[in-house]
Amino acid sequence: INAYALASAKLSLTKNKLNAHVFASNVFSNVEKKYNTLVSNPPFHSGKQTNYVAAETFINQSACYLKSRGALSIVANKFLRYEPLLEQSYSSFISPQQNNKFKVLTCFNK
């Protein structure tokens, strides 16, 4: 949906010397296989309006697109309360890094 977000993700991978598959998809609409790791900064805006549908859908469906013992890591603004959603889909999660603005939440598939 957002070409800028795709370009930014690819640039971040290059700058950090990481190799990953980045592709356009409306949440999981173009995802056809399971992965060891999913990494996302789920959107919570639609233009200037706040809209949590994509982020909530991503979190709720993410476990289905992870291999057994796969990991999901999301970056989120500190004020976003994704933890209750993650508790519904995953048995546990950790927040390995955070500061006063952002947090990283990592979950492991069963």
Steps between C-alpha positions, in 0.01 A plus 500: 500500500787736581798503262692728738467245783633223275796710386572597860496135612740401222733789582499407870599144413782619275633747757500229768653238266198272539339273245122464501204474266308829471187503287175686463202349676186630664574340835530131395310517169810409292667266750499138391749331728620487859811676623747456786476869584255781433609859566261792476424853603125464452323814380243663722419795276293527187596843373459731799241276667587240763405154377610184680340247261821407314707472818236295679450272199876454465541405865194273506603308185879504536535167681345324197789622284777390734671165505503304824706692756515796262530855631301815445662834581312825470607857562230717651453840650522464877138610554355226276353214700578200280579273794138383559473404130829314510391309811204362302719355221822413681584326824762760591677808381791714610590863452876481447544868419312819570552867560267786588341498150519147358502136603585173331272206579617150412280191512576136437266260323401180676 
